[in-house]
Amino acid sequence: MAVEQGPAIDWLQAQPYEAWARARDGGCPVIEANDITMGPGATYQVLGYQEADAVLRDDKTFASYINMRHIGEFMGELIVGMDGDEHRTYRNLVAKAFRASQLDKWDNSLVRPIINDLIDAIAPLGRADLVDAVTSRYPIQVICGIAGVPLEDAAQFAQWAEQINTGPLAPERGHAASQAMVDYLRPLVEARRENPCGDFLSDLVHAEVDGHQLSDERLYGFLRLLLPAGGETTFRVMGNALYALLTHPDVLAAAYADRELIPEIIEETLRWETSVTMVSRIATTDTEIAGCPVAAGSPVGVVTGSANRDDSRWPDGAEWTLGRPVQHHLAFGTGPHQCLGMHLARLELRVGLDTILDRLANLRLDPERADEAVIEGYAFRGPRSLPVLFDPS
């Protein structure tokens, strides 16, 4: 959710879960957010699971075009800012590029080689910062590989992605990064127009639904969404999963012994500490949420991070615990705008965690630097550092 900075929020280092829990526990699944401004009038935050799920599924009452007011300024015309038939048409167009056969191809040709190359660089050392050496590099390299960007330029794309995502906090820097990314991508797009080669970018450039192709503005808008979202969000949630394992050594030991636990580890992490805690909607008509009147035109922040810890759905929701009954969470949203990249994200997480456990034996936090491992942030959450020790190989 792109917002103007409020005086009470430290966007990069906040720990908001306790405040959200106090509101939920006090019987307030919907609150007026006095320290966040997303537009004229009151801004509301939806904190409870039932209410968040209902808002995200009701795209007629709660529209997505508000995203164009904020992050659209930096990313261009976005699918996440479209509604109704327009959204369905362009989502179907883009969804073809994420078909299952592509995921299977990326698994062996791209995802596994990238994570193994990153592990090769640290395996002999016996110590590393997993954020610096692995998680901050791995997903952005995968996304760049998918988009046809040379991997040696992935670090530059990671920087642009961070600057675009945080554009509302530093607009001049965000605009410059957005334009730089388009300038870089334009020759790649034009080459695929002239000579499609069957890759993801070619599919995207030439895809048609009912005779429609993506306009240049929407094509570059999608790429400016895909590269930051696909890289930044997955790197944070992978760090969250590793943090959970490192701070639960009994589960880490069980995962070393039984890799069948990895899918459950991923889903519990997505529920407990997803990388993006909220999404934006706007009320299209006078309505109410859980008895709270919401006037037409009011911005609504659906706090999926809070909803995913709602104790009425997940007892002791603030705890990272395996063995919970399987239930749908909102890490990827739900309804018409559910994240298109969720299957790719799960693939990267599964392959990444499996490879780390294969290659780095006896993984543990470095006791001299363990206090550096902190999951933090308000709208985007992840650890800034994961200093670890392991058996050199």
N, C-alpha and C positions, 0 to 999 in steps of 0.2 A: 504494500500500500504506500503510495507516494503522498507525503504530507509536508506541510510547512512545519518547521521546527518549533516545538512548544517549549516553554521555559522550564517545565518540570521533568522533561525527558532527556536522558542521555542516550541518544539513539544507538551508539556503538557499544556501550558498556552496561546498559540497563539490565536489571533483573526483575521483570514485571510479573512473574507468575504469582507471587504472594498477594499482590494487590488484586489481580484478577480473581484469585481464589476467594479472597475476603468478600468481594462483591457477589460472587456466585453463592458462597455459603450464607451470605446475608439475605439471600432471596432476590438478588438483582441480576438476572441473566442478561439484562440490557441496561446500559448506563449511558448518561450523557458525558461525553469526553471533553471536559473543560480545558484540558491542556493540549488538545489536538484541533487544528483548523483545516478542514478539507473543502470548505466552501462557505457561502453565506449561511447564517443561521446555525442551529445546533448540529453537532456531529454526534452520532450514536455509535457505541460499540456493543456488539453482540457477543456474549461470553459463554453462554450455555450451549451444550451440544445440540439439543433438540431444536433450539431457536436458530442456531447457525446453519444447521442442515436444512431447515425449512426456507430460510432466506436464500441460500445458494441454489436451491431447486426452483424457486419461484422467480424466473427471469423476467416475467411480465411486471411484477410489482417492484422488484429490485433489479435495476438495470446496471449494465457494466460500462456504459459510455463515460462514466466519471473517470475511468482510467485514462481517457484521452486528455483530460484536463491537466494531468500531473505527469505521469511517466511517459505518456504519449508525446509530450513536448520534447522528450529526448530520444524516443524510439521511433516516432513516426506513427503511421496508421497501423493499429494493432488489432489482431483478432480478438484479444481480450477486452478491447474497447467496443466491439460490435455486439449487436443484439438481434434477436429474432431471425428472420429468414436470411438476412445478410450474413449473420454469424454462422448459421448452419451451412450456407453455401461455401464460404471460405474455409471453415473448419474442415469440411469434407475434402476440399481441394488439398489442403495441407496434410491431412491425416494419411493420405495415400503414401506420402514420403516416409511414414513411420510404420509401414506394414510389417507383419511378422517376418517375412523373408528378409527384409533389410536388417532387422534386429539379429537374426541368425547369422547373417553375413558379417555384421559389425562385431559380433562376439569374438569370432576366431581371427578375423583379419585386422582388427583395430584395437578392441578393448583389451584383450589379453596381452598382445605385444606391448602396448603402452604401459600397463601396470608392471609387467615384468621388467621392462627397461628401467623404470623408476626404482624398482627394488634392487636391480643389479647394482645401481650406484651406491646403495647404502648397506647391502647385505654383508660385505666384508668388514664393516666398520664397528659393528656391535653397539652402536648408539646413533640416534638421529632425532630430529624433530619431524614427526610424521606430517605435520601441517605444511612445513616448509618444503620437505623433500618429496612428499607423496600427494596428500589430499588437495593441496592448492594447485597442483600441476595436472593431476590425472584427468578429472572430468573436462577441464578446458581443452586439454590435448585431444580427448575423444571427440568433443564437439567440433574442434577445428578440423580434425581428420574427416569427420562426417561432412562438413561443409566444403571440403576441398582446400582448406587453408594449410600451407606447409607447417609441420609441427614446430619447426624452428622459430616460427612467429607466434607460437601459442602464448608465450609470456607477455608479449605486447597486447594480445587479445584479452588476456586476463586483466591487465591494467585497464584497458578500455572498458571491459565489462564492469569492473568495480566502479569506475567513474560514471558510467551510464546509470547503474543501479542506484547510486547515491547522488544522482543529478539534482534532485530537489533540495539537497543540503548544500550543494556547490554548483549552481546552474551554469556558470561560465565554463567550468571544467567539464561538466556533463555534456554540454552542447559541442565542445571541441572534440571530445571522445566519440560522440555519435557521428559527427561528420568525418572524422578520421577513419572510423570503421567502414562507413559507406565508400569512401574514396579507395580504401584498400580492396573492398569486395567487388567493386564495379568491374574491373577487368576479368575477374573470375566468372561473374554472372554473364558478361558479354561473350566470353569464350564458350560457355555452355549453350548460349543461344545459337551460336554458329555451329558448334560441334558437340551435341549432347553425347555424353559418354556413359550413360546408365547409372551414374552415381546419384546421391541424394540431391545435390544442387541442381543437376540436370532434371531430375523428377520435379523439383519445385518450380523451376523456370518454365517447364513445358506442360505442367499438369493442367488439366481442364475439367471443370464440372459444369455441365449444362452450357457448354460453349464458353465458359468464363476462364480466363487466366488471371494470375495475380498481376495487378498493375505494378509498375516499378516502385511506387511509394509503398504499396502493401508488401511487396516482396522484400524490400530493404527493411521495412518495419518488422516483418517476421524474423528476418535474420538478426536484427538488432535486439529482438526479444529472445530468440533461440540461444544466441551465443552467451549473453550475460546470464539468462535464466538457467540454461543447461549446464553451464560451467559453475557459476557462483553457488547455486542452490545445492547441487549435488556434492560439491566439495565441502560445504558446511555440514550437511547431514552425514556424510561419511566420517567427518571428524567427530560428530556427536556419537556415532555408533562406536567408534574406536574408544572415545572417552568412556562410554558406558561399559565397555568390556574391560578396559584398564582399571576402572574403579569397582569392578565386580569380578575379581580374579577367579572366583569359583565358576562363574559362567564362562569366562575366557578359557579356563582349563577344559570345561565341558565342550566348548566349541572346537578346541584343538582336537579333541577325541572324536567328535561327531559333527561333521560339517552339515548334517541335515538340520542343525539348529540355526543355520545362517538366515534362512527366510524369516523365521520368527524373530530373530535378533533385529533384522531390518525393519519389520513391521512395528515392533515395539518401540524402536528408536524413532521411526516416523511419527508415531503417536505421541511419544513422550517429549521429544525435542526435534521437531521438524525445523527446517532452516528458515522458512518464511512463516511468520506467525499470524499474518492477517491479509485479507483481500478486501477490495473496495467495491461497494455498490451504492446506488442512489435510489431513493424512493421515487417512483413515477407517479404516485397518487397518495392522498392521505390514507394512512394505514396504521396498524399497531403491531408491535412485536411483544409477545408475553404481557399484554395489557398496557404496554408503554406506547402512548400516541407518538407517531412519527409523521411529520408533515411532508407533503409532496415537495421534492427538491432537496430533502435532507440527505446528507452523506451518511452512509452506514458502513462502518468498519466491521467486517465479520472476523472475529479474532479466533481463527482456527486453532492457534496454539492453546488458547484457554479452553475452547470446546473439547479438545482432545484430552484434557485432564479433568473433565467434568466427573466428579465422584459418583454422580447418579448413574453414570454409564460405565465408568471404570473405577471400582473401589480403589482407594489410595492412588488416585490418578497421577499424583506428583512423583510416584516411585516408578523406576524402570524395573519391571518384573516380567520374567518369562512365565509361561504357563497360563496366561489369561485366555478366556474364551475368545474365539475369533470374532471380531466385530469391525464393521467399517469405521475407519477414522477419516479425518478431513485434511490430512497432510497434502493431498493433491486436489483438494476441493471436492466438489460433487456437483451434480446437475449438468446443464449444458456446457459450462465452461471448465469441466474437469480437465486437469492438466494433460495435454497431448503427449508430453514426454515422460509420463510416469513409468511406462514399461522400460524405456531406455534407462531411466534413473535406477530402477530396481535391478536391471541387468548390470549396470556399472557397480552398484553396491555389492551385489552378490559376487561378481568376479573379483572385485577389489578386495573384499574381506577374505575370500577364500585364498587368494594369492598371498596376501600378507601372512595368513596363518600357515600357509605352505612354506613360505620362504624365510620367515622371521621367527625362529623358535625361542621359547621362553621370553616372550614379549612382556614388558612391565614398564611402569612409569619410572623415570629416573628420579630416585629419592632426593637428589640434590636440587632438582628443578621442578618437582611435582606441583608446587604452588602456581606455576605458570599455566597449568592446564585448567582453564576456566571457560565454560560455555557462557557467552554473554551476548547482549544486544536486545533491542526492542522489536523491530520489524524483521530483522535478519539475525539469526543466531547460530553460533558455532564457536569452537575453541580457537583462541589466537595462537596456541602453541600446544604440542603434544610431545614433550621430550621423553624419549623411551630408551631403554636398554634391551638388548636381545643377544642371543648367541651368534657370534660372527660365523659366516659361511662363505 
